[in-house]
């Protein structure tokens, strides 16, 4: 199975992850631009991660940086609805 096939297979999980990141980012009163700058990615990349109509895979490094800045454990961002 190719990487593209895996991304499509897990599309809902990537979308849920983006929603979780957006939720915790807003709780910290951060903009996408501020969070992106703090973790070292572009605002466009951050926007794509959070966009509910896009499927954007992210690296563990980015996930860990996001969790650190948002002061949540990484697993919290990966808790998907049943």
C-alpha positions as CSV (number, residue, x, y, z in Angstrom):
1,X,0.0,0.0,0.0
2,X,1.4,3.4,-1.0
3,X,1.7,6.4,1.2
4,X,-1.1,8.1,-0.8
5,X,-3.4,5.0,-0.2
6,X,-2.7,5.2,3.5
7,X,-3.5,8.9,3.7
8,X,-6.8,8.2,1.9
9,X,-7.6,5.3,4.1
10,X,-7.1,7.4,7.3
11,X,-8.6,10.6,5.9
12,X,-11.2,10.9,8.7
13,X,-8.5,10.5,11.3
14,X,-6.3,13.2,9.7
15,X,-9.4,15.5,9.7
16,X,-10.1,14.7,13.3
17,X,-6.5,15.4,14.3
18,X,-6.7,18.8,12.5
19,X,-9.9,19.6,14.4
20,X,-8.3,18.7,17.7
21,X,-5.3,20.9,17.0
22,X,-7.6,23.8,16.1
23,X,-9.6,23.3,19.3
24,X,-6.6,23.3,21.6
25,X,-5.0,26.2,19.7
26,X,-8.1,28.3,20.1
27,X,-8.2,27.4,23.8
28,X,-4.6,28.9,24.1
29,X,-5.8,32.0,22.2
30,X,-3.3,31.5,19.4
31,X,-3.8,32.1,15.7
32,X,-2.7,29.6,13.1
33,X,0.2,32.0,12.2
34,X,1.4,32.2,15.9
35,X,1.3,28.4,16.3
36,X,3.0,27.8,13.0
37,X,5.8,30.2,13.9
38,X,6.2,28.6,17.3
39,X,6.7,25.2,15.8
40,X,8.7,26.2,12.7
41,X,6.2,25.6,9.9
42,X,4.5,28.0,7.5
43,X,1.0,29.3,8.2
44,X,-0.2,27.7,5.0
45,X,1.0,24.3,6.2
46,X,-0.7,24.9,9.6
47,X,-3.9,25.9,7.8
48,X,-3.8,22.8,5.7
49,X,-3.4,20.6,8.7
50,X,-6.5,22.2,10.4
51,X,-8.6,22.5,7.3
52,X,-11.6,20.1,7.5
53,X,-11.9,19.7,3.8
54,X,-8.2,18.8,3.3
55,X,-6.3,15.7,4.2
56,X,-2.8,16.6,5.3
57,X,-0.5,14.0,6.9
58,X,1.9,15.4,9.5
59,X,5.1,14.1,10.9
60,X,5.5,12.9,14.5
61,X,8.0,15.8,15.0
62,X,5.3,18.3,14.1
63,X,2.7,16.5,16.2
64,X,5.1,16.6,19.2
65,X,5.9,20.3,18.7
66,X,2.2,21.2,18.5
67,X,1.4,19.2,21.6
68,X,4.3,20.8,23.5
69,X,3.2,24.4,22.5
70,X,-0.5,23.6,23.3
71,X,0.5,22.0,26.6
72,X,-1.3,18.8,26.0
73,X,0.0,15.2,25.7
74,X,0.3,14.1,22.1
75,X,-2.2,11.2,22.7
76,X,-4.9,13.8,23.6
77,X,-4.7,15.1,20.0
78,X,-5.0,11.5,18.7
79,X,-8.2,10.6,20.7
80,X,-10.6,10.0,17.9
81,X,-14.4,9.7,18.3
82,X,-15.6,6.1,18.6
